[in-house]
Amino acid sequence: MRARQLVVLVIVLLLVGCTGGGDTTADGRITLRFQSLAWQDESVAANKALVKEWNATHPDVKVDYVQGSWDSIHDQLLTSFEGGEAPDIIHDASDDLADFAYGGYLADLRELLPERLKSDIPQRSWETTTFGDGVYGVPFLQEPRVLIANAKWLKEAGVRIPTPEQPWSWPEFRQITRQLSGDGRYGVAWPLKEPVSATLNLSLSAGGRLFHRGANGKVTVRFTAPEQVVPRTIHDQVNSDESASSSTLGSGGSDTLPGFFGGRYAMVPLGFSYRQQIAQQAPKGFEWQVLPAPAGADGLTQGVSPQTLSIAEDSRHQREAAEFIDFMLRPENMVRLALGDWMLPTGTQALKSPSLRTRKDGWATGTALATHLRSAPAQSVRGYPEWKDKVATPAFQEYYSGAIDLAELRERLEEDGNLVLARYQR
């Protein structure tokens, strides 16, 4: 009987040792795994340097840097969660967290994070990682969509140059792109290979939310006048004004840069971090500048899905993982991460850094937009990935190309879309 009890005890200990994240050596030293999705050389270097600095000053809690990939992060995390092999500290984006948070895979951070970090990041940013009653990630880097413009072209055309204090309205933006077009050149190139997030996030400026939550907590899609401002502008630029190139609608942001540098497009709406590629790839003497995206009824408001740091629910060392996150996101470290990724920090102290407020490469324009960034409309909508892939992406693509009209776009987004969302809200 005693032998059988010993065998059972050994098996239990082995099972415990195979589940959850983090390891503890015989001398009590803890090892945490930090999976980073940094990919640009400057960003990878900043992340690895911070891990090295932590390890040099925390001999009892070692952090192992693990390289992940944005291309496969959702499926890879799902597999690791279900297999009990998730990293302790998880780098992701807020719009990928909902299913993991509701599924119980991520730790609720409310009691783990220090007050310094909680108070430094504004509530509007915390809303991007709040699901139900819990907070399941620390939002730390974000990027607005901006207009990257050929400065010489705009100057020669004599158009009014917008600023964060006096941005273009959507009608003015449309009129200016018409003015800049002609002779095989276009006022704007819309890279809309992934049209949904760009459309929804920019639509917040016009007061469009698309997803409306009722008193019962259930979400429905309503494509009303505010939601139509941005899609109609893009559609009309492509199909009526011929001020936007139809050939870029299926392109990614990087695909438009050769045409931009070659003088085919006056402006390209891109995420703020694309400035790094432009600074590195622009031909010698090419003059470019960063302009704010157009403003609507709600001003410069736009949606974002910040990069996040989360802790696995199965991690056996959640407190130590939270201490590492706090170290990574000290104001001076958050600035280093932001500069490495060419993005904006969420922290109010980091945003005050002079290095993020220079006119060079448009940093000052970006930081001026930080207070206007809000949680992306789809942030907490269960079923959004399926709605986006099966309904919204093909519908927007067909509308922007002129294959369907606004009435059919509305019908597909609302009727087909609500059927999809209903399955997740039973």
Secondary structure, DSSP 8 states (H G I E B T S, - for coil): -HHHHHHHHHHHHHHHHHSSS-EE-TTS-EEEEEEE---SHHHHHHHHHHHHHHHHH-TTEEEEEEE--GGGHHHHHHHHHHTT---SEEEEEGGG-HHHHHTT-B---TTTS-HHHHHHS-HHHHGGGEETTEE--EEEEE--EEEEEEHHHHHHHT-----SSS--BHHHHHHHHHHT-BTTBBSB----SSHHHHHHHHHGGGT--SEEE-TTS-EEE---HHHHHHHHHHHHHHHTS--B-GGGTT--GGGGHHHHHTTSBSEEEEEGGGHHHHHHHS-TT--EEEEE--BBTTBT-EEE--EEEEEBTT-S-HHHHHHHHHHHTSHHHHHHHHHHHT-EES-HHHHT-GGGS-SGGGHHHHHHHGGGEEE-TTTT-TTHHHIIIIIIHHHHHHHHHTSS-HHHHHHIIIIIHHHHHHHT--
